[in-house]
Amino acid sequence: MINMEKKLTDDLPVYLSPYLRKNYGIIFCFTTRNGGCSNGKFGSLNVNYYVGDSRVNVKKNRKIILKKLGLERIDQIYSVKQVHGNGILNIDENISLKSDSIPVEADCLITDLKDTPIMVMGADCNLVLIADINKKVVAAVHAGWKGTLNEIMTEAILYMKKRYKSETKNIIVDFGPSIRRCCYKVDRAVLEKFINKFGYGDFFLKKNNDIFLDLVSINYMQLRRLGINEENISDCGECTCCTNGFFSYRRDKVTGRQAGIAIIE
């Protein structure tokens, strides 16, 4: 298993995969809420332009991440407008990259371009990074409960297989920090949607009269159904709601967003 490791790059705590970078020239990075320049409820490493933070600070925060990763030669980290769907944007040589915030609605970005960082953002939602280590293709997936229900993980893998002829044996998947079953309480109506889609399973827990949903396990189940090798799937295991080191919408409502970033060097 290619595990993510928590690293302190100067004063910027991040989760990285040294093995991927060393052996394949692919960078996977999950940020926390710390190490940036934003203030107040967005303190300090908010990467999202659309939550009420200063655009100047957000741009600085994105630059800070690139600098700490030793990527000063790269100007921008690219993101889209996330809408909790299962839309995919392929970033290739035909797409205009005038801004780091691409004016497209999607929840998955895929690219085979070198030195073109792609990013998804969240404050509880699953941020998942995918790489085909043979074809040198990376994907960044934002999977909240709606995206998970609509199988965005499945859509991303199938897209890579169709567009880039990716083989499951070469696909690596890493789950970043997200809200976990310990904290993600849902109502019966939401649970029924998942049971109707995926059947009964161990992806939820009933405690007294409350229901807690495990979105990581549902996305994991989709990967296994597609034939992704278990040893190629890694999870940092961190709950964003339990830990003050992360942004959490469920906990704080008004807050910033952390990032899941994939780069081909």
N, C-alpha and C positions, 0 to 999 in steps of 0.2 A: 504493500500500500504506500502511495506517495503522499505522506502526511504534510499538512500545513504546520508551520512552526511559528510560534509567537516570537517576534524579534523586536528589539528596541534599537531603531536606527536613529542615533542621536536622541532627540527627545520625541520621536515619532513612533509610537507602538503600532506595529502592523503584523498581520499574519502572512507569511511567505512560504513558497515552496522552493528551497534552495536546490533540490534535486532536479526539478524541471528546468530551472535557469541554467544550471551547470551542464546538464546533459543534452538539452534540446533547445536552449536559447529562448525559452518561453517563461515569462514572468506572470505569476498569479499573486495578487495582493489584495487582502481585505484590510480596510482601515478600521480604526476605532473612532471615538469622538475626540480624542486627544492629539495634540501636536500642531494645531493650526492657529489662526489669528482671529476667528470669529468670536463674538461676545455674547453674554447673556444666555438665553435659552439655546442659542446656536453654537455655544462654546464647546470645542474650539475648532474642530476640523470638519465643519459642514461643507459638503461638496455639491449641494443642490441649489440652483438659482431660484427655485420657485416655492420656497417655504417662508419667505419674509426676511431673509438675511441680506446683507449688503452684497451686491454683485461683485464689487471690488474685492471683498473678503473671500468670496467663493472662488474667484479666479486665482487669488493668491494661494488659497488652500490647495487647489489643484496643482499649482506650480510647486508648492512645498513637497507634495507627494513625489512628483517627478524628480525633484532635486535629491530627495532622500534616497531614491532608488538608483541614483547615479545616472539619470537620464536627462541631464540639462540640455542635450541636443534636441530633445523633443519639445515642441511648443505647447501642445494641447492634449487633454484627455477628452475623448468624445463620448457624449451621452445623448439620449433622446428624451422626448416627453413620455414618461411611463404612464400607462392607463389601465393597469391591472387586466390586461388581455393576454392573447397568445400570439400577437403579431411579431414578425421578425424583420429586422433590417440588415441586409447584407451590405457591408461597407467594402466596396471594390473600387477599381480605378475609374469607374463611371460616375461615382457619387461626388458631389461638391462638398468639400470640407472647409468652408469659409469660416465657420464658427464651431466652437467646441460644444455648443448645444444645438444639435441637428434638429431642424423643425419638422420632425416626423414623429408620429405616435407609434410606439412599439414597446415591447418588454423583453426583447432579446436582440442583441447585436452580435453579428458574426463577421469575421474578416480573416483574410490570409495575407493582408498587407503588413510589411515590416514597419516597425517604429510608428505604429498607429494604435495607440492605447484605446481600448473600448471599456466603457464603464456602465454598471448599473448601480442604483442607489436605493437605500432602504433604511427604515427605522423600526424594524421588526420583521419585514418580509424576508423571505429566503433570497439571498444573493448567491448565485451558483456560477462557477467558472468551469468551462469545458475546453479541452484541447485534444486535437488529433495530432499526436506526436510524430506521426509519419508524414502526413500531408502538410503539416505546419499551418493548421487552422485553429483559431480560438473563438470561443463564444462566451458572452456574459448574459446571464439570465436573471430576470427579476420575477420571482414567483411568490406572490401573496396568495391568499386563499382562493381568489378567483382565478388567478393564473394557474395555480396548482390544479384546481378543479377542471379547468379547460386544457390541461395537459400540455402546458408550454414546454416542459422538459422533454416530453415525447416529440413535440413539434421541432424543437431545436436539433435533437439527435437525427431525426428523419431528414431534416433539411441538410445537415452536414453529409449524410449518406448520399442523398440525391445530388446535391450540388458539387460536392468535393470527393465523392466516392469513398468516404470515410468507412473504415472497418471497425467494428465494435472492439476488437482486440487492441486497437491503437488509441482508444478514447479514454481520456483521464477526466475525472469529475471531482471538483472540490466544493464542499458546502461551507459557506462562511457563517459568521454570527447571525442569529435570527431568534425570534421568539420561539420558545420550545413548549413542549406539552405541559411543563410545570406551571406555565403562566398563561397559555393561550386558551382562555375560556371562551366557548362559543355556545350559541343556543341550539335547541333541538333541530330547528329548521335548517341551519347550516350543516349540521352533522348528517341529516337525512340526504342532503345533496351529495355528499361524499359516499355514503352507503349505497345510494342508488347508482352512482357512477362506478365505484370500485368494489362494491360488496362489503361484507363484514370483514374486519381485520383488526390488528392490534395497533391501529393508528389513532385510537382515541381512548380516553380514560374517564370513567365516571367516578367522581368523588363526592359523596353525599348526594346533593341534588344538582351538582355542577358537571359540565362536560368539558373536557380539555382535549384539544386536537393537536396531533403531531404531524405538521406539514412536511417536515424533513422525511419522515418514514414514507409518506405518500409519494413524494418525488423520488425517493430511493426505490420504491416499488416499481415506478415507471421505468427507471433505468434498468433494473434487473429483468423486467419483462422484455426489454429491448435487447437483452443479451450482453449488457455491459458487465465486465468481470468485476466481481466484488472487491478484489484487491486493487482495482483501479478507481475505487470510490473512497473519498476521504471526507471527514467532517471535523471541523474544529471543535464542535460540541458546545459552543458558548451561547447562552441565552441573553439576548439584548435587554429583556425586561428585568431580569434578575440582577443585572450587573450595571452599576452606574458608569462604567467605562464605555458604554455604548449609547447611541441615541435610541430612544424607544417611544414610539407614538402611543402605544397602549399605556405606558406609564406617565408620559409627560404632555401628550397632545401637541402643544406647540414645541417643536424641536427640530434639530438638523437631521442630516442623513449621512450615514457612512457609505463606503464604496466597496464594490467588488470590481477589480480592474485586471484585465488580461492584455498582455503585450507580447508580440513576436519581435525579438531583437534582430 
